[in-house]
Amino acid sequence: MAKEVIVKADSVKRKKKMSRVVRLSLLLLLLFLSLLYIVLKIIYNEGRFTVVLDSNATLESGMAVFESLNNAHGKRKLEATPIKFMDNISYKWLPANIDSESEGGSHNGTNYIAYTFYIENQGYEVMNYWYEVIVDDVIKNVDEAVRIRIYRNGEETTYAKIASLGGNPEPMTTPFKSVESAYTKGTTIILEKVEDFKPDDLDKYTIVVWIEGDDPDCQDALIGGEIKMHMKITEEHKEQS
């Protein structure tokens, strides 16, 4: 009789111990999911398209980026206003005057991001500089249908990923590059060089980002996808002869 009581007592003890382990595991899992949600919210929902100078040395040399001609004080970093949701549209729906409709800063529309800023040589030397667009992260391959249009002093170039079917450039676009870099910690998809940027020279840029609905790769599988990217400006001193 005593032996039976001991067996039952041990059984109850094991059940209680298992119950505590299960509750603790569920609590840790809930905590992990909560932290993961917070991190993703910070990275994506609070993420902004930014324009950054490569280093403080670039700013000190006289290369300046700013949003407004009325406040041409150079900054290390500019931030565009994000939009919470972006549905696919046609490039034909973009305003014809999208490059000139704003003096500077964000001027987003329905389902697209538009951001205007300036680069000025406020130093005393002729420079070259590079601008590159770097993708920090992509969810659900939404970059398959993303378009990035860059206006530089009114001249536009539209960039897109190579078509998944056929491997050809999308119509009326320049293909994305795909350069992995340990320095950028992302993938460079656009890289262009501007030469002979003289003192007091001023370049105006407008960046437009949208999802192209006429792209064959714009499928339901992309729904819920996200992309995070930024633009980097790098100065290159020009050798004087």
Buried (B, 14 or more C-beta within 10 A) or exposed (E): EEEEEEEEEEEEEEEEEEEEEEEEEEEEEEEEEEEEEEEBEEEBEEBBBBBBBBEEEBBEBBBBBBBEEEEBEBBEEBBBEBBEEBEBBEBEEBEEEBBEEBEBBBBBBEBBBBBBBBBBBBBEBBBBBBBBBBBBEBBEBBBBBBBBBBBBEEEEEBBBBBBEEEEEBBEEBBBBEEBEEEEBEBBBBBBBEBEEBEEEBBBBBBBBBBBBBBBEBBEEEBEEBBBBBBBBBBBBEBEEE
